[in-house]
Amino acid sequence: MGDEADHPATALSDEVRVRLYDQALNGARIGAWECELETERLTWTAGVYDIFGVPRDAWPVRDDIVALYSNESREIMERLRAYAIKHRRGFTIDLEIRPSLARSAWMRLSAAPICKGNKVVRLQGVKRLIL
């Protein structure tokens, strides 16, 4: 076996690696997301934009996106989110969403808290369309 530095995968730039990862996730109707808690700024991969029917060049605003959840799912998700932040615990749940210009659909949401010291500073995870 050769040196790891000689392996083709290590020759990929970070940009190419991210693009390939994003394409693989998108093909599986899955995307990665992050929410900065202090600002509620959302960062998504392409798959999450597609799940919610939001143009990929749009900047998602959390209040607008949360409004795309069914009432029951939104209430459950917000309770779990608050619990995750308070107790530094992750969760996975299936939720009903109403993507822009589409029928309702079911999405599996997985979230994990990211901490600095004992304080949760952001949540991150994956969202997958499960119909």
C-alpha beads as a LAMMPS data file, in Angstrom:
LAMMPS data file: protein, C-alpha beads

131 atoms
130 bonds

1 atom types
1 bond types

-500.0 500.0 xlo xhi
-500.0 500.0 ylo yhi
-500.0 500.0 zlo zhi

Masses

1 110.0

Atoms # bond

1 1 1 0.000 0.000 0.000
2 1 1 1.167 3.472 -0.835
3 1 1 1.227 6.550 1.295
4 1 1 -2.230 7.983 2.077
5 1 1 -1.193 11.233 0.398
6 1 1 -0.965 9.300 -2.882
7 1 1 -4.578 8.123 -2.659
8 1 1 -6.849 9.783 -5.281
9 1 1 -9.463 10.829 -2.694
10 1 1 -6.905 12.974 -0.863
11 1 1 -6.172 14.854 -4.091
12 1 1 -9.729 16.242 -4.215
13 1 1 -10.095 19.861 -3.265
14 1 1 -12.472 20.747 -0.452
15 1 1 -14.743 22.398 -3.024
16 1 1 -14.961 19.215 -5.114
17 1 1 -15.471 17.085 -2.017
18 1 1 -18.372 19.297 -0.842
19 1 1 -19.944 19.305 -4.328
20 1 1 -19.774 15.503 -4.590
21 1 1 -21.174 15.065 -1.096
22 1 1 -24.012 17.483 -1.835
23 1 1 -24.866 15.702 -5.105
24 1 1 -24.989 12.330 -3.334
25 1 1 -27.274 13.678 -0.620
26 1 1 -29.536 15.394 -3.132
27 1 1 -29.966 12.181 -5.125
28 1 1 -31.164 10.479 -1.947
29 1 1 -33.627 13.327 -1.188
30 1 1 -31.624 14.218 1.872
31 1 1 -29.827 17.361 2.938
32 1 1 -27.726 18.701 5.768
33 1 1 -28.661 21.791 7.731
34 1 1 -27.469 24.014 10.535
35 1 1 -29.139 26.688 12.651
36 1 1 -27.037 29.253 14.500
37 1 1 -29.060 29.816 17.688
38 1 1 -28.011 33.383 18.489
39 1 1 -29.128 34.690 15.077
40 1 1 -31.375 31.786 13.948
41 1 1 -29.419 31.857 10.686
42 1 1 -30.055 28.737 8.616
43 1 1 -27.429 27.095 6.432
44 1 1 -28.569 24.323 4.082
45 1 1 -27.232 21.992 1.445
46 1 1 -29.124 21.830 -1.854
47 1 1 -31.223 18.866 -0.724
48 1 1 -32.924 20.850 2.035
49 1 1 -33.828 23.629 -0.408
50 1 1 -35.432 20.990 -2.625
51 1 1 -37.311 19.336 0.252
52 1 1 -38.946 22.656 1.145
53 1 1 -39.380 23.827 -2.448
54 1 1 -37.308 26.932 -1.815
55 1 1 -35.151 28.338 -4.642
56 1 1 -31.499 27.490 -4.034
57 1 1 -30.441 31.108 -4.352
58 1 1 -32.835 32.232 -1.590
59 1 1 -31.642 32.838 1.958
60 1 1 -33.951 30.768 4.198
61 1 1 -35.485 32.649 7.123
62 1 1 -36.368 30.364 10.024
63 1 1 -39.815 31.872 10.718
64 1 1 -40.782 31.458 7.056
65 1 1 -39.568 27.856 6.971
66 1 1 -41.228 26.877 10.255
67 1 1 -44.494 28.156 8.761
68 1 1 -44.196 25.375 6.147
69 1 1 -44.677 22.689 8.840
70 1 1 -48.202 21.466 9.566
71 1 1 -49.539 22.957 12.810
72 1 1 -49.186 19.708 14.769
73 1 1 -45.707 18.972 13.426
74 1 1 -44.553 22.542 14.089
75 1 1 -45.668 22.345 17.736
76 1 1 -43.939 18.996 18.254
77 1 1 -40.762 20.130 16.505
78 1 1 -40.554 23.335 18.546
79 1 1 -40.987 21.415 21.838
80 1 1 -38.262 18.929 20.846
81 1 1 -35.999 21.764 19.716
82 1 1 -36.381 23.550 23.074
83 1 1 -35.708 20.283 24.933
84 1 1 -32.640 19.580 22.789
85 1 1 -31.229 23.025 23.531
86 1 1 -32.008 22.909 27.260
87 1 1 -30.736 19.361 27.841
88 1 1 -28.058 19.200 25.115
89 1 1 -29.743 16.167 23.532
90 1 1 -30.385 15.290 19.905
91 1 1 -33.562 13.931 18.395
92 1 1 -35.050 12.349 15.277
93 1 1 -38.704 12.674 14.309
94 1 1 -40.952 12.397 11.260
95 1 1 -42.849 15.607 10.526
96 1 1 -45.415 16.766 8.005
97 1 1 -44.426 19.737 5.875
98 1 1 -46.169 21.720 3.173
99 1 1 -43.391 22.699 0.770
100 1 1 -43.853 25.798 -1.363
101 1 1 -46.170 25.087 -4.304
102 1 1 -46.462 21.374 -3.462
103 1 1 -48.687 18.904 -1.634
104 1 1 -47.884 18.020 1.922
105 1 1 -45.067 15.549 2.456
106 1 1 -43.327 13.785 5.320
107 1 1 -39.775 14.562 6.285
108 1 1 -37.464 12.883 8.784
109 1 1 -35.653 15.502 10.832
110 1 1 -32.549 14.628 12.813
111 1 1 -30.962 17.279 15.010
112 1 1 -27.896 17.374 17.244
113 1 1 -26.780 20.204 19.495
114 1 1 -23.333 21.733 19.037
115 1 1 -21.944 23.168 22.256
116 1 1 -19.296 25.638 23.336
117 1 1 -18.592 24.692 26.899
118 1 1 -21.968 23.887 28.449
119 1 1 -23.931 26.163 26.109
120 1 1 -25.646 24.984 22.926
121 1 1 -24.684 27.444 20.184
122 1 1 -26.229 25.730 17.164
123 1 1 -28.225 22.754 16.026
124 1 1 -27.252 20.732 13.006
125 1 1 -28.423 17.607 11.338
126 1 1 -30.105 16.109 8.320
127 1 1 -33.542 16.295 6.743
128 1 1 -34.810 13.534 4.488
129 1 1 -37.956 13.439 2.425
130 1 1 -39.756 10.186 3.266
131 1 1 -43.118 10.813 1.571

Bonds

1 1 1 2
2 1 2 3
3 1 3 4
4 1 4 5
5 1 5 6
6 1 6 7
7 1 7 8
8 1 8 9
9 1 9 10
10 1 10 11
11 1 11 12
12 1 12 13
13 1 13 14
14 1 14 15
15 1 15 16
16 1 16 17
17 1 17 18
18 1 18 19
19 1 19 20
20 1 20 21
21 1 21 22
22 1 22 23
23 1 23 24
24 1 24 25
25 1 25 26
26 1 26 27
27 1 27 28
28 1 28 29
29 1 29 30
30 1 30 31
31 1 31 32
32 1 32 33
33 1 33 34
34 1 34 35
35 1 35 36
36 1 36 37
37 1 37 38
38 1 38 39
39 1 39 40
40 1 40 41
41 1 41 42
42 1 42 43
43 1 43 44
44 1 44 45
45 1 45 46
46 1 46 47
47 1 47 48
48 1 48 49
49 1 49 50
50 1 50 51
51 1 51 52
52 1 52 53
53 1 53 54
54 1 54 55
55 1 55 56
56 1 56 57
57 1 57 58
58 1 58 59
59 1 59 60
60 1 60 61
61 1 61 62
62 1 62 63
63 1 63 64
64 1 64 65
65 1 65 66
66 1 66 67
67 1 67 68
68 1 68 69
69 1 69 70
70 1 70 71
71 1 71 72
72 1 72 73
73 1 73 74
74 1 74 75
75 1 75 76
76 1 76 77
77 1 77 78
78 1 78 79
79 1 79 80
80 1 80 81
81 1 81 82
82 1 82 83
83 1 83 84
84 1 84 85
85 1 85 86
86 1 86 87
87 1 87 88
88 1 88 89
89 1 89 90
90 1 90 91
91 1 91 92
92 1 92 93
93 1 93 94
94 1 94 95
95 1 95 96
96 1 96 97
97 1 97 98
98 1 98 99
99 1 99 100
100 1 100 101
101 1 101 102
102 1 102 103
103 1 103 104
104 1 104 105
105 1 105 106
106 1 106 107
107 1 107 108
108 1 108 109
109 1 109 110
110 1 110 111
111 1 111 112
112 1 112 113
113 1 113 114
114 1 114 115
115 1 115 116
116 1 116 117
117 1 117 118
118 1 118 119
119 1 119 120
120 1 120 121
121 1 121 122
122 1 122 123
123 1 123 124
124 1 124 125
125 1 125 126
126 1 126 127
127 1 127 128
128 1 128 129
129 1 129 130
130 1 130 131
